[in-house]
């Protein structure tokens, strides 16, 4: 018997202003020194893969891009609810710093999901 596992994923982005790109990179460098808090949050909130990119803009700004894959049975609404409710030593350190750069107001409408 073959079991099919359906993974839900999402991606989102927001712009980091040119004058704060260095500060944002420094924050991510600091985060990268110890990912245990991020790992614990992922397990509790319900996602298992996270990828982050900075795409340079022509004016010195950068587009911050995040891709997440959720655990089986987790959708975007459940993820958002759990993420907002989750609190830990890590989130008390991370959240105010991260949110100071701005956040997307909403998640976009999924239009296509395709696996090769």
C-alpha positions as CSV (number, residue, x, y, z in Angstrom):
1,X,0.0,0.0,0.0
2,X,1.3,3.4,-1.0
3,X,0.6,6.4,1.2
4,X,0.5,9.8,-0.3
5,X,1.7,12.6,1.9
6,X,0.4,16.1,1.0
7,X,2.7,18.9,1.9
8,X,1.3,22.4,2.0
9,X,3.8,25.2,1.5
10,X,3.8,29.0,1.3
11,X,6.2,31.8,0.4
12,X,6.0,35.4,1.2
13,X,8.2,38.5,0.8
14,X,8.6,42.0,2.0
15,X,11.1,44.8,1.2
16,X,13.9,45.8,3.5
17,X,14.8,49.4,3.0
18,X,18.3,50.2,1.7
19,X,19.3,51.9,5.0
20,X,18.4,48.8,7.0
21,X,19.8,45.9,4.8
22,X,23.1,45.7,6.7
23,X,21.2,45.6,10.0
24,X,18.9,42.9,8.7
25,X,21.9,40.8,7.5
26,X,23.5,41.3,10.9
27,X,20.3,40.0,12.6
28,X,20.3,36.9,10.4
29,X,24.0,36.3,11.1
30,X,23.3,36.4,14.8
31,X,20.3,34.0,14.4
32,X,22.5,31.6,12.4
33,X,24.8,31.2,15.4
34,X,22.2,29.2,17.2
35,X,19.2,27.8,15.3
36,X,17.8,25.8,18.2
37,X,15.1,28.3,19.0
38,X,14.0,28.5,15.4
39,X,14.0,24.7,15.3
40,X,11.9,24.3,18.4
41,X,9.4,26.9,17.1
42,X,9.1,25.1,13.8
43,X,8.3,21.8,15.6
44,X,5.7,23.5,17.8
45,X,4.1,25.6,15.1
46,X,4.0,22.8,12.5
47,X,6.5,23.3,9.7
48,X,9.6,21.4,8.8
49,X,11.4,23.4,6.2
50,X,12.2,27.0,6.0
51,X,14.3,28.8,3.4
52,X,15.2,32.5,3.4
53,X,16.7,34.7,0.7
54,X,17.6,38.3,0.2
55,X,17.3,39.5,-3.3
56,X,19.1,42.8,-3.9
57,X,17.2,45.7,-5.4
58,X,18.6,48.2,-7.8
59,X,18.2,51.0,-5.3
60,X,20.1,49.3,-2.5
61,X,17.0,47.8,-0.8
62,X,16.5,44.0,-0.7
63,X,13.5,41.8,-1.0
64,X,13.3,39.3,1.9
65,X,11.8,36.0,0.6
66,X,10.7,33.2,2.9
67,X,9.6,29.7,1.8
68,X,7.9,27.3,4.3
69,X,6.8,23.7,4.1
70,X,4.2,22.7,6.6
71,X,3.8,19.4,8.4
72,X,1.0,17.1,7.2
73,X,-2.4,18.5,8.2
74,X,-1.2,22.1,8.7
75,X,-2.5,24.8,6.4
76,X,-1.7,28.5,6.2
77,X,-4.5,29.6,8.6
78,X,-3.4,27.0,11.2
79,X,0.2,28.0,10.8
80,X,-0.6,31.7,11.3
81,X,-2.7,31.0,14.3
82,X,-0.1,28.8,16.0
83,X,2.8,31.2,15.1
84,X,1.0,34.1,16.7
85,X,0.3,32.1,19.9
86,X,3.7,30.5,20.3
87,X,6.0,32.1,22.8
88,X,9.4,31.2,24.1
89,X,12.7,32.7,25.1
90,X,13.7,32.6,21.4
91,X,10.5,34.5,20.3
92,X,11.0,37.1,23.0
93,X,14.4,37.8,21.5
94,X,13.6,37.3,17.8
95,X,10.1,38.6,17.2
96,X,10.6,42.3,18.2
97,X,13.8,42.5,16.2
98,X,12.4,40.8,13.1
99,X,9.1,42.7,13.2
100,X,10.9,46.0,13.3
101,X,11.7,45.5,9.6
102,X,8.0,45.2,8.7
103,X,5.9,42.2,7.8
104,X,3.6,41.4,4.9
105,X,0.0,42.5,5.7
106,X,-1.5,39.2,4.3
107,X,-0.4,36.0,2.7
108,X,-1.0,35.9,-1.0
109,X,-3.6,33.7,-2.8
110,X,-2.2,30.4,-3.9
111,X,-2.6,30.0,-7.6
112,X,-0.5,27.0,-8.6
113,X,1.1,24.1,-6.8
114,X,3.1,21.6,-8.9
115,X,5.4,18.8,-8.2
116,X,7.6,17.1,-10.8
